[in-house]
């Protein structure tokens, strides 16, 4: 994704809902693994809908589940887990809207 010239963001966000697993410690310090989804994503971060509150400035691992459709070398394997830092969150009914920053840009 090319950097944006006239926006305060360095990379364009794409509105894309993708299911993923979040693993880490929640706001109470308990280890967890939950199914969540992205609401938008860029090369440097994502906006997620999470079923539980996360620790602000805490580190989490995001994993996108990929079905094994073939053992052929022509189809790439699933994406490697993504390490991220929780930057912000707000409660929205029965979910938490969470902004995360990836520790390394994705491409």
trRosetta pair geometry for C-beta under 8 A, 3 or more apart (Angstrom, degrees):
i j d omega theta_ij theta_ji phi_ij phi_ji
1 11 5.1 83 100 -166 122 104
1 12 5.2 -134 180 46 124 95
1 14 7.5 -134 -97 -33 141 112
1 42 6.6 -114 74 -157 160 75
1 43 5.3 -157 43 -32 114 113
2 11 7.8 163 96 -131 25 71
2 12 7.2 37 65 -6 63 114
3 10 5.4 -47 -133 179 100 65
3 11 6.0 -65 -106 -84 56 58
4 7 4.0 -7 127 38 144 110
4 9 5.7 49 35 80 134 82
4 10 7.0 167 33 -179 83 14
4 11 6.9 144 -8 -130 90 10
4 12 5.7 120 -56 -66 107 75
7 12 7.9 99 44 -94 152 64
9 12 7.2 116 105 -89 126 27
9 13 6.8 -41 161 -28 168 95
9 42 7.0 -133 173 -99 129 171
10 44 6.3 60 65 -14 115 151
11 42 4.3 140 99 176 109 118
11 43 4.4 -117 -160 32 172 101
11 44 5.5 147 26 0 127 102
11 105 7.7 132 -35 -139 154 119
12 42 6.3 175 88 -121 35 106
13 40 4.6 37 172 158 115 127
13 41 6.9 144 -153 70 74 22
13 42 4.7 -67 -94 -58 59 106
13 47 7.7 28 -151 -1 136 113
14 40 6.3 169 81 -158 37 81
14 41 5.8 -27 59 63 88 75
14 42 7.0 141 7 -85 75 57
15 39 7.1 -37 -143 156 75 61
15 40 4.8 -45 -100 -97 50 96
16 38 6.0 8 93 102 78 123
16 40 6.5 92 27 -128 66 44
16 41 5.4 -53 54 23 113 108
17 37 5.3 19 -167 163 84 125
17 38 6.1 -176 -131 77 34 69
17 39 6.5 8 -93 -111 79 38
18 37 6.3 166 76 -156 34 77
18 38 4.7 17 42 28 86 113
18 41 7.3 -3 18 -27 123 144
18 64 6.1 -22 153 -125 123 117
19 35 6.3 -9 -169 -171 104 100
19 36 7.5 154 -153 86 58 34
19 37 5.1 -43 -97 -96 50 90
19 64 7.5 116 90 -143 58 70
19 65 6.6 -27 105 33 105 106
20 35 7.6 157 86 -152 29 57
20 36 6.0 -28 70 69 77 80
20 37 6.7 130 19 -110 76 36
20 38 6.5 52 3 -30 123 89
20 48 7.8 -80 57 -125 118 120
20 62 5.2 15 156 -171 140 93
20 63 6.2 157 -169 75 87 39
20 64 4.9 -49 -105 -91 96 61
20 65 7.2 177 -120 -3 43 74
21 33 5.8 5 -178 -175 112 94
21 34 7.0 157 -153 80 64 33
21 35 6.0 -42 -98 -96 66 55
21 36 7.4 115 -128 22 19 79
21 62 7.2 152 78 -156 52 46
21 63 4.5 -14 56 60 102 97
21 64 8.0 -167 18 -77 74 18
21 65 6.6 82 -19 -45 103 95
22 32 7.7 16 103 104 89 99
22 33 7.1 174 85 -148 48 47
22 34 5.3 -13 55 60 96 85
22 36 5.0 25 -14 8 116 130
22 48 7.2 100 -70 170 133 158
22 50 6.1 -18 14 -118 162 113
22 54 7.5 -85 162 -85 143 130
22 60 5.5 -12 -166 179 92 134
22 61 7.5 142 -160 74 44 50
22 62 6.1 -17 -101 -100 65 70
23 31 8.0 8 -173 -172 78 85
23 32 7.2 -162 -138 95 47 53
23 33 4.6 -4 -100 -104 86 87
23 60 6.5 146 73 -167 44 77
23 61 4.5 -19 62 60 100 100
23 62 8.0 -171 22 -73 75 26
23 63 7.0 28 -4 -1 113 111
24 31 7.4 -138 132 -138 22 61
24 32 6.9 -13 65 55 52 79
24 54 6.9 41 83 -142 131 109
24 55 7.7 -130 135 29 120 101
24 58 6.1 122 159 141 133 116
24 59 6.3 -165 -131 102 125 52
24 60 3.6 -81 -33 -110 146 73
24 61 6.3 157 -59 12 88 69
25 29 5.5 -11 -180 -150 122 36
25 30 6.5 148 -152 69 73 27
25 31 5.8 -44 -93 -87 71 50
25 32 7.3 114 -123 14 25 84
25 55 5.8 3 100 0 92 132
25 58 5.8 -123 68 -163 93 140
26 29 7.2 -52 68 14 63 17
26 30 5.3 -8 36 57 105 84
26 32 5.3 39 -35 3 107 135
26 52 5.2 -50 -122 137 133 125
26 53 6.1 89 -175 83 98 64
26 54 5.9 -94 -134 -110 56 44
26 55 6.6 127 154 -31 23 84
27 52 7.8 -152 9 153 94 88
27 53 4.1 -15 -10 114 134 110
27 54 6.2 104 -49 127 80 8
27 55 5.2 156 -101 -77 45 61
27 56 7.9 36 -110 -8 93 70
29 55 7.3 65 -75 -69 52 136
32 52 6.5 -40 131 61 171 156
34 50 6.6 86 93 -160 138 85
34 51 5.4 -143 -177 44 140 108
34 52 6.0 176 -44 14 163 111
35 51 7.6 41 69 -5 63 126
36 48 5.3 36 145 179 134 115
36 49 6.0 179 -169 85 90 56
36 50 4.6 -24 -113 -102 137 62
36 51 6.6 -142 -91 -5 83 78
37 48 6.9 159 85 -153 34 74
37 49 5.4 -1 59 50 83 101
38 41 5.0 -1 -176 -52 147 109
38 46 5.0 -72 -128 -170 109 127
38 47 7.0 91 -165 69 71 54
38 48 5.7 -53 -106 -99 49 70
39 46 7.9 131 42 172 63 84
39 47 4.6 -58 61 102 104 99
39 48 6.6 175 2 -106 87 16
39 49 5.8 93 -49 -29 108 94
39 97 7.3 -13 0 -138 151 96
40 46 6.8 -179 94 -153 49 63
40 47 4.8 27 47 36 85 111
41 45 7.6 -153 -148 108 54 40
41 46 4.3 -10 -109 -108 77 96
41 47 7.6 -133 -66 25 47 66
42 45 5.9 16 53 52 96 63
42 46 7.3 -171 24 -77 60 53
43 102 7.7 -98 148 39 45 141
43 105 4.5 21 153 -165 99 102
43 106 5.6 -149 -148 59 59 65
43 107 6.5 31 -135 -83 113 56
44 101 6.3 -20 155 -149 86 78
44 102 5.7 -150 -170 37 35 99
44 105 5.4 -34 -84 -106 66 87
45 84 7.1 112 -128 -142 72 117
45 87 7.4 -14 -142 3 146 136
45 99 6.7 31 159 180 132 78
45 100 5.5 -178 -157 95 92 55
45 101 4.4 -44 -90 -107 120 46
45 102 5.6 -153 -81 -7 50 77
46 62 7.5 81 37 -95 146 171
46 84 7.4 -53 31 -120 100 157
46 99 7.8 -177 94 -147 41 47
46 100 5.5 -2 56 56 79 99
46 102 7.6 69 -8 -47 88 96
47 97 6.7 0 -180 -176 95 92
47 98 7.3 159 -160 81 49 45
47 99 5.5 -19 -105 -99 74 70
47 100 7.9 177 -86 20 28 71
48 97 7.4 160 81 -156 47 45
48 98 4.6 -22 63 63 98 98
48 99 7.8 177 19 -79 76 22
48 100 6.4 22 -3 -1 119 114
49 92 7.8 -76 -127 62 94 127
49 95 4.8 6 -173 165 93 146
49 96 7.5 143 -159 71 47 43
49 97 6.2 -23 -99 -99 63 63
49 98 7.7 165 -90 18 15 85
50 53 7.6 128 100 -91 122 18
50 54 6.2 19 98 -30 170 109
50 89 7.7 -43 38 -134 125 128
50 95 6.4 140 67 -170 37 86
50 96 4.7 -31 67 65 94 97
50 97 7.9 169 20 -87 80 15
50 98 5.1 24 -2 -5 123 131
51 94 7.6 -10 -139 144 72 84
51 95 6.1 -56 -97 -117 43 77
51 96 7.5 14 106 17 4 88
52 96 6.7 -37 105 10 18 129
53 89 6.6 137 -145 123 76 150
53 91 7.4 -34 -84 -80 106 92
53 96 5.1 144 -93 -78 56 158
54 58 6.0 -141 164 59 91 126
54 60 6.5 -39 -149 -55 139 137
54 86 4.8 -164 118 -103 125 155
54 89 6.1 152 47 -55 90 156
54 96 6.9 176 2 108 81 147
54 98 5.6 50 25 -120 129 143
55 58 3.2 80 80 -32 104 137
55 86 6.3 136 82 49 51 145
56 86 5.6 -122 -123 112 33 109
56 87 7.5 14 -152 170 80 12
56 88 7.0 26 -124 -104 106 32
56 89 6.7 -136 -80 15 88 102
57 85 6.6 -9 -149 -177 40 104
57 86 6.4 -60 -3 72 15 83
57 87 7.7 64 -75 -104 52 37
58 85 7.4 166 86 -151 29 62
58 86 5.0 15 53 24 76 121
59 83 6.6 -8 -171 -172 108 93
59 84 7.1 155 -154 83 61 40
59 85 5.7 -36 -98 -98 67 67
59 86 7.7 -141 -77 -1 19 82
59 103 7.9 24 -136 -56 109 125
60 83 7.8 158 85 -155 41 49
60 84 5.4 -23 65 67 86 91
60 85 7.8 151 20 -100 76 19
60 86 6.3 69 -7 -46 115 97
60 100 6.8 -75 50 -123 119 141
61 81 4.9 4 -176 174 107 127
61 82 7.1 145 -161 72 56 45
61 83 5.9 -29 -103 -99 71 59
61 84 7.6 151 -101 21 23 79
62 81 6.6 152 74 -164 44 71
62 82 4.4 -21 61 62 101 101
62 83 8.0 -165 19 -72 78 13
62 84 5.8 31 -11 1 113 126
62 100 7.5 145 -42 99 132 162
63 81 4.8 -35 -85 -106 88 88
63 82 7.6 -179 -73 20 40 73
64 78 6.7 -167 87 -170 84 103
64 79 5.2 34 47 47 118 119
65 78 7.3 -55 -172 -133 25 144
66 77 7.3 125 92 169 147 51
66 78 3.1 -179 32 -98 135 104
66 79 6.9 132 -38 9 134 70
68 71 7.5 27 176 -72 107 67
69 75 6.5 -91 70 153 102 167
70 74 7.8 -19 104 59 138 89
70 75 5.1 100 60 23 112 142
72 75 5.4 79 74 10 96 93
79 82 7.5 -2 137 -40 117 98
82 102 5.8 -56 180 -126 112 108
82 106 6.5 -33 -113 -69 127 124
83 102 7.1 98 79 -160 56 65
83 103 4.4 -17 98 16 105 129
83 104 7.2 60 53 12 99 88
84 100 4.0 39 159 166 134 125
84 101 6.3 155 -160 75 83 36
84 102 5.2 -49 -99 -99 87 47
84 103 6.5 -140 -91 -19 30 79
85 100 6.5 154 73 -159 37 77
85 101 5.1 -18 57 60 93 92
85 103 6.6 99 -22 -70 94 82
86 89 6.6 -16 -177 -36 113 114
86 98 6.1 -53 -137 -168 99 113
86 99 7.7 105 -163 78 57 53
86 100 5.6 -43 -100 -101 47 84
87 99 4.8 -59 68 104 104 98
87 100 6.3 158 6 -114 90 25
87 101 5.3 75 -44 -16 125 101
88 98 7.3 168 90 -153 50 46
88 99 4.4 18 52 41 91 116
89 96 5.2 13 -177 171 119 110
89 97 6.4 160 -153 83 63 50
89 98 4.4 -9 -101 -103 102 71
89 99 7.0 -154 -69 18 53 69
90 96 7.1 165 80 -158 29 69
90 97 5.2 -11 58 56 82 101
91 95 7.9 155 -156 91 54 37
91 96 5.7 -41 -101 -105 53 74
91 97 7.9 174 -100 16 5 79
92 95 5.6 -23 71 74 91 82
92 96 7.0 137 21 -117 80 22
92 97 5.1 50 -7 -22 130 107
102 105 6.2 117 88 -99 128 29
102 106 6.1 -108 -149 -22 173 91
